[in-house]
Amino acid sequence: MRRLLFVLQKEFRQIFRDPIIMALITIMPVGQLILLPLAADYEVRNIYLAVVDHDQSVESRSFVEQIAASNYFRLVDYGTSYDEAMHLIERNDADIILEIPSGFDRDRVRTGSASLLLAVNAVNGVKANLGASYLQRVIMEHYAQPRSPVIELRSQNRFNVHLDYRRYMVPGILAMLVSMVAIYWAALNIVREIEVGTIEQINVTPIAKWQFILGKLIPFLALALFFFTVGLILGWALYDIVPAGSLPLLYLFAVIYISSALGLGLLISTLAKTQQQAMFVSFFFMLIFIMMSGLFTPIESMPRWAQIVTLFNPVRYLIDVMRLVVLKGSGLAEVSTHLIVITVMALITNTAAVISYRKTS
């Protein structure tokens, strides 16, 4: 135990003496947590709309004015030439063309039905699909026929009443940042000792391999938990997000998860020869972890093979638990499977880090 305390003392001194590490611990994660939720918006706004109105009736003009008054659309052209509107799409000056045929209002009044054409720029598939859906909804609402409803449908949004995307994104972004910080810090740690030459002095000491790895893990575990706490406080102060579930449960999972992430980082650090190698390998893993974590794309929407791969992605489990506990108020029973899986991952990564550390005395 005394040897472990000496290693811990050395690590904490080394961390607090390095201004770059202190900046990585404080300024960068906090800045990212403030900025990323403001940018990661699931809502699509400022959809550029070009209208080709062959009807030129009072009703068609009123209809276009209603669309233009929407918060989602910006009318960039109103004319009668489809070719000119298509040129706007080709130059990326328009996202959607709405073509109103000649006699549209007359046909709608006489027969009760009429057709409209939507031409959508599908280079950005997400914006195209959402933009077309928004416009179709405006059309349906504008031309809805009054009738007595047979069934009255009432919907209720649970756990996120106002559908605020920040309440959904902030817990996931915090999980992503904690993962990045833990893996990057740990991955650069041991290999840095190799590059500066201090690893040779450590190798001739009687400290055991598990004590050395544990001495490397505990300081960064404490710092990662500190950042995790700061993130929760910022979520409350900036976005009014208060965990609906148990904070002790959240911290229990965070401790085990961070241990798993640090173990992976230390494993990378023991195998890498230089800090550059460790950084590239860490970036490789983090890119896959983030893209297949369910943060931006629902796992249920991924191909079957990708869903299977996500079962081995630790970031997925932290994001799930953050959203379940923070938003839904889930308890131990609901996250027990996640807890078991991440515990197994922590044991595997840290055991592998101890085994792979080559100590020569």
N, C-alpha and C positions, 0 to 999 in steps of 0.2 A: 504493500500500500504506500509506503514511503517513497518508493521509486516512482510510482504512478503520480504522486503529488509533485515530485520534482519535474516530471514531464509536463504536467498541467501548468505549473508555474512558468516554465520556459515558453509554452505555447501562448499563454495569455500575454506575457511580456512581448513576445514577438508580434502578436496581432496588434496590440495597442501602440507599438512603436512604428508600425508601417502606415503612413498616411493614405496610401492607395487602398489598403484593405479596409481602413476605417471609412473611406469614401464609398467603397463598394457595399459596406454594411449599412450605411445610413442614407446618404444622399441619393444614390442611384435607385435602390428599391422603392424608397418613399416617393421619389419623383415619378417612377413608372406606375406606381399604384394610384397616383393622383391623375396622371394623364391618360393611361390606357382605358379606364372605364369611360372616359369622355369621348374617346375615339372609336371604341369597339361598340358601335351602335347597330342593332339589328334592324332598326327602322330605315327605310329607304325614302329619302326626301329629295326635293329638287329634281324631279323627273322631267326632262325637257320634252315637251309635247308640241308636235306640229299638227295642225288641223287642216284638212282639205275638205272644204264645205261646198259641195256642188248644189246643195239645196237652197242655201242663202235665204232661209225663211226666218220669221221672227222666232219661232220655236228653236231652230237649230242654233241661232245666235244666243238665245237665252241658255240653252244647254251648254254651249261652249263657255259662257261666262261663269256658269256654276262650276265647271271643271277647273277653270282658271282660278277661281276663288279658293280652291282646296289648298291645304298646306303642303300637299304632296307634289303638285304639278306646277310647272312654269311654262306658260304658253310662249313659244319662241317664234311661231309662224302661224298665220291664219290667212289661207288663200284658197285658190281653186285648182292649183296645179300639183298633181301627185308626183310628177317628175322632180319638181323643185323641192318638195318635201323629202323625197328620197335622197337628193343631193345633201340635205342637211344631216341625214342619218349617216351617209357615207363619210362626211366630214366630222362625225361625232358631235354635231351641234344639236342633234335631236335623238331622243331615245325611243319615242313611239310616234307613229303616224296614226291619227284617227281620221278615216275617210267617211264623210257623210254623203250618201248618194243623192242624186237628183230625185225629187219627189218623196223623200224620206218621210216628212211630216204628213203628207197627203196619204201615203200608204198606211202609216201608223194609225191615222184616224179612221180610214175607211175599212181596213181589214183587221186592225188590231195587232198587226205584226209588221216589222220592217227589219232591215239588215244594216249593220255597220261593219266596217273593215278596220281591224287593228293590225298594223305592221310594226313589229317590235324588233329593235336592235338587240340580238341575242348574244353579242360578243361577251357581255357580262351577264351570264345566265341568271344570277340571283336578282340583279336589278331588273332584268327583263321580266322574269316571272312575277315578282312582287309588283312591278309597275303595271303590268297587264291586269293583275288581280285587283289592284286598287281602282283602276279605270273601269273594269267590269262592274265592280261594286257601286261606283258612282252612277253608272248607266242604269243598273237595276234599281237603285234607289230613286233615281229621277223619273223613271218610267214605270214604277210599280203601280199596278192597278188597285184601287181601293176595294177591298172585299172583307167580309166578316171572317175572321180567322176561326178555323175549326179547332185548332190546337194552339194554345198559347205557350210558347217556349221561353223560359227564363234561364239565363246562364249566370253562373257565379264563378268568379276567379278566386281560387283558393291559393293561399300562401304568397301570392303576389297580386293583390287586388287590382292595382292600377296598371298591371302589365309593364311595370318599370324595368327596362332591360338592365339597368345598373344593379338592381337587386339580384338579378340572375348572373350577371357577369362578374361583379366584384369578388364574390367568394371564389369563383374559378380562377380569376386573375391572381388573387392572393396565393392560391395553391400553386399556380404556375411559377410565380416569382420565388416562393419559398423553395420549390424544387430546383430552380435554376441556381439560386444562391447556394444551396447546400451542395449540389453536385459540383459546381464550378470551384467553390472554395476548397472542397476536399480533394478534387482532382489535381489541383495545383500545389497541394501542401507537401507531400512527401517528395515529389519530383523536384520541388524547389530546394529542399534540403540537399538533394543530389547535386544540383547545379551550383549551389554556393559552397559545397564541400563539407557541410556540417554533418552529413549522414555518416561519414567515416568515424567521426568522434562518437556518435550515438551507437554505432555498431560494436565498438569495443567496450561499451559499458555492459554491466550484467543485467540490464533490463530485458525482460522477456518480450517476445513478439506481440503477445496479446496486450501487454501493458503499454507498449509503444502505440499500437493501433488505437487502444482505448484512450490514451492520452491525446492522440490527434483528434479523436471523435468528440469527446466531451466539450471542449471549448467552442467548437463550431455548432454543436447541438445547442448550447446555451445561447449563442449569438443568433442562431436561426429561430429559436423560440422567442427571443427578444424582438426580432423583426416580425415574427408572426403576431405577437402582441401589439406591436405598433400598427400593423396592418388592420387588425380588428378595431383598434381605436380610431384609425383614419376612416374605416368603413362606417363607424358610428358617427363621427364628427362631420364628415363630408357628405355621406350618402344616406344617413339616418338608418343604417342597417344594424339592427340589434339581434344577436343570435336568439332564435326562438327556442332552441334546445339547450342541453346541458353544456356549460363551458368546461367542466372537468372532463367530460367525455370527449369534447373537441380537443382538449390539450393532451389527453391520453393518446388519442389517435395521432396527433401531430408529433408527439415524442417518438412513437414507434416509426411513423413514416419518415421523419427526418433522419432517424438512425439508419433506416434502409437507404435513403438517398445518399447520406454521407458514406455509408459502406460501399455503395457503387462508385462514388467519387474516389474513395481511398483505394479501391481495387484498380481503378484506372491509373491512379497516381503510382501505385507499386509496379505496374507493368510498363508505364511510359518511360522513355529515356530523357525527354526534355519537356519543359512546360508547354512548348508549342504543340507537341504531340498530344499531351494531355488535354489541351484546350480544344483541338480538332476532334478528338474522340468524344469529349463531353458534348461538344456542339452537335455531333452526329446523333448521339443518343437523345439529347434534349429536343432536337427538331422532330424526331419520330414520336417521342413521348407527347409533345404538345399537340402535334397535328392529329394524333390518334387518341387523344384523351377525352374527347367529347366537349371540349371547351368551346370550339367554334362550329363543329359539325356533330350532330347527334350520332351516337354510336349505333343506334337502331337504323340509321339511314345508310350506314356503311355496308359494303359487300360482306357476305358471310365470312370469307376468309379474314377480312380485316377485323371483324368483330371478335374472332378467335384470337387474333394477335393482341388485341387490346386487353385480353385477360392477363397478359404478362407485363402490362404497362402500369407501373406504380402510380403515375400521376393521375391516371383515371380514377383510382380508388380515393385519392385525397379530394379530387374535385367532387366526386359523388358524395362523400361524407360531408364536405363543407356545405354543399347545397342542401343535403338532407337535414343536417343539424341546424344550420343557420336559418334557412328559409322555412323548412317544414316542421322543425322541432322534433325530429326523430330521436329515439332513444337507443339504448344498447342493443336491443333485440333486432332493430332494423339495420344496424351497421355491424352486427357481429361477424357476418361473412367477410366484409371488408377488413375488419380487424384481424381476423385469422390469416387472411391472405397476406396482408402487409407485414404481419409478424413473421411469417415464414420467409418472406422476401428479405426482411431485415437480418434474420439469422443466416440466410444463404450468403448475402452480399458481405456481411462483416466477417463471417467465417472464411470466405474466399479471400478477403483482404488480408487476414492474418496469415493464411497459408501461403499466399503469393508474395508476402514481404520477405525478401531475401536478406536475412541478418547474418553477417559474417563477423566473427569475433576473433 
